[in-house]
Amino acid sequence: MASLKYTHAVVCRIPLSFRTRGEIELEEAKRQHEAYVRLLRELGLDVIELPPDESLPECVFVEDTAVLCNGIALITRPGSPTRTKEVETIRAVLKKELDLPIVEIGDESAKLDGGDVLFTGREFFVGLSEWTNEAGARAVAAAFPDFPCTPVKVRPCVDPDEGLNLDMIQVAESTHLKALVSMAGPDVICVGAGKTAQEVLKRIEREATFSYQTLTVPEDIAANVLYVNGTLIHRSVDEIPESCKVFAERVDFARRTLNMSELAKAGSGLTSCCLLFRHTRHIRSL
């Protein structure tokens, strides 16, 4: 299946308040984000950069605020009530500045984070997590009726008797679906080797309408990748040395690497910092 060619990305710069999300080196996080945005532009995307909002420490993670597909924007209802204003900002940008058709979620009981929505190009899988519920999954199905939509339970699978390293603990505590699985190319699912990720993959494979290839990486934090217009973006060899060997051996198209250590401390990683979409007209940067 031919993959979608993206033309635009929406990102948001990092506020000073981002350092309240954990033990984050703010200046390094900013450098990492600047490199991320620069790479998106190098790959031919028109990047719309939103200014940071100090009242919204997590505003850099724009992925959670909307689900974009086929020129339509489904506005989410984040599981964390403190992120409501982020959604309002993104709604205004998508509707007023980018002129995209907007779909709202009418069910007030729904919870939906974009980080729990995996679109394979053929169908949707929606992670049922701390941040997303069944009503949220139904909203995705209703917004995009041309595609099958399957809810998938996301829950940590950690054995306390095993020697857990920091990377394993980070993944176990990260409940978004795309922290565990993401698209690494047309019909290719990248998945971590850990128990939680493998259980989620089994649930996806049981319900999928298509037989996807899988790319299994030894470090679970390496599973969140970004595939953009023929190029796979993954974390650097300094951060995922063993998984970089797998990418080099298994991926036969262009690859680029980024440092994401600071940004990933509060988010899923590469996918969480942008909204990608295809637009038919030029849009000025904000």
N, C-alpha and C positions, 0 to 999 in steps of 0.2 A: 504493500500500500504506500503510495506516495505521501510523504509527510507535508504538513502545512508549511508554507513559506510565510514567516512572520515579517512584518514591515515595521512594527512599532513596539516599544516597551515603555511602561510607566514605572518609575522608581521614585523613591523619596529619600532625601538626604538625612543623615543621622543627627538627631538632636543631642545636646549636652546631657540631657536627662537619660539617655540610653544607658549610661554607666550605672544607673540604679537597678538595672535588670540582672546584675550579678557582678562577679569579679572581672570586669571588662576593661581592657586597656583602650580608652576612648580614641586616642590619636591613631593607634594601630587599626582600630575598627574603621575609622574614617578613611585611612589609606587603603584598606582592603576594599571598602565600598567604592572608592574612586577608581580603583583598578577594575572592579567589576563593571562599572558603568562604561569605562573606557573600552573594555573588551566588547561589550554589547554594541557599541558604536563601530568598532573595528569590523564586526561581523555584519555590518550593513544596516543595523536597526536605527530608526529615528527614535531617540530616547527623550521622553518627556520627564524632566526632573522636577519633582515637587520640593518646595522648601521644607526644612525641618520644623516640627511643631513641638515646642518644649513641654507642652501639656500632654503630649502623647509619646511616651518613651519608646514604644514599639512601632512607631509609624513607618520605620524603614521596612517592615515586613508587610509590604503591600499585597502580597499574594493572598492573604487571609480575607481581604475585603471584597473580592469579586471573583466570579468565575466567568471567563471569556471564551466563547466558542461560536463559530459561524457568524461573527459580526454582532453577537448579542452579549450583553453584560448582565449576568445575574448578580444582584447586590446581596451580599451575605448577611448573616446575623451572627457575629462572632460569639463564641461560647463565653468569652470574658466580657462582662458588661462595661469594663473600663475602656474598651476599644470601639465603642459605638461612634464616637466622633471621627475616628479614622474612616469608617464607612461613609459617613456624611461627606467628608472631604473627597473621597474617591468617587462617590456618586456624582458630585458636582462636576468633577473633572471629566469623567466619562461621558456625561450627558451634555454639559454645556460647552466644554472645550473640544471634545473629540466627536461629539454628535453621534454617539452609539445608542442604539435602542436599549432601554433599561427594563429589566424584569425585577420586580420586588417580591419578597417572600411575605405572603399574607398571613401565614400561620404564626401567631405570636409565641407559640410553644417551640418553634423551630430553633435549633442552634446549628450554625454552619460556618466553619472556617475553610477558606480556600486551600489551606495546606492539607486538608483531608480529602481533597478532590483530585483524583488521578484520571486524566483523559488520555486514552491510548491512541486516539485517532480513529478508533472504531467504536469505543464504548466508554462509559464512565464507571469508575469504582469510587465509592464514597466511604471513607473510614468512619466508623462509629467509635468515637473517642470521648475524652473528657470535654472536647470542644464542639463536637458534632453529634447530632442524634438522628433518629429515624425520620423525624419530620423534616430535618435539614436535607437528608438524602432524597426524600420525596420531592422537595422543592427543586433539586437538581434535575430529577427525572421529568418534572412538569415543565421546566424551562427549556429543556432540550429533548423533545419527544422523538426526534429522529434517531437518537442513539439509545441503546440499552443502558440501564443504570442499575448497578448492583451495590447494596450496602455491604461493607466488610468490617467485621469487628476488629478493633485494634486494641490489644492489651499486652502489657509486658509479660514476658515469660522468662523470669529470672530464677535461677536455682541458687539459694543462699549458700549452699555447700561448695559451689564452684568459686574459684578464685577470679573475681570480677576485676577487670581493669577499668580505668576511668572512662574510656571510650564506650565500653559496654554499659556502664551505669548511665552515661549521658543518653544513649539510645533508649534504654529501658524507661527513662523518665520522660522522654519526648514522645508524646502521644499522637502526633500528626502522622497520617498515613504515609505522606511523602518523605518522612524521615527514615522510613523503612524500605520503600520501593519508589522508583521513579522511572521515567522513560529515558533510555540511553540511545535511542535511535528509532527508526520506523519498526514497529512491532517487536521492540527489544525492551524488556523490563530489567532494570538494574536492581539487585536485591542484596542485602547483607547476609552474611553466613550465620548470624546469630539465631537463636531459637525464636525470638519474637518475629523477626523478619521472615524467617522460613515458614512459620505458622501462617502469617498473613499471606505469603505467596501461595501456599496450599489452598487457602480459602478463595483467592482470586482465580487460581487455575480450575477449581471445581466449578465456578460459576461463569467463567469466561465464555464468550461466544466465538472466540478465536484462539488458536494455539500459538502463544507468543514464545519467542526465544527468551531465554533468561541469561543474564550476565551476573554471576555471583561473585561478590567481592569479600575478601576476608575481614576487612575492617568495616563494621556496620556504619560508621560515620561517613564512609565513602559512597554509600548507596544513593545519597541525594545528589543527582547530577542534573545538568541542564543541557538539553539538545536543541540547538538553534541553527536552523537552515544548513544542515549538513555538517555541523561541527559539534562535537561533544565537549562540554566544559565540565571538568571535575577538579577536585581539590589537589593541592600540590604534593609532590613527592615527600616534602618535609612533614606533611600532615598525615598522609596515607601511603607510606612507602611500599607496603605489600600489595595494596590494591592497585597502585600505579603500574606494577609489573603485570597485573591481570589486564588492565586497560591497554597497555602496550602490546600484549600478546593477542588480545581478542578483538580489538577495535581496528578496523582497516580503513577508517576515514579520518578526517582532520580532528585533532584533539588540542584543547587549550587547557591550561591549569591556572588555578587561582588559590591564594591563601584565604581561608575563611575562618580561621581559628577563633577570632573574637566575635564575629557576627554569628557563628554557629553556637556560641554559648547561650544565646537567647532565642534561637530560631532553628528551623530545619536545615538551613544552609543555603545552597545555591538557588533553589527554586523560590525560596521565600521572599527574596528581595526584588522581584519584578512581576509585572503583569504583562504577558506577551500577547499580541494580537495582530491580525492582518487588517490594514485599512487601505482603502482605495484612493485616498487623497492625502496630500502633504499637510502635515500639522506642524504649526510652529511650536518650538520649545517654550515651556512656561517659565 
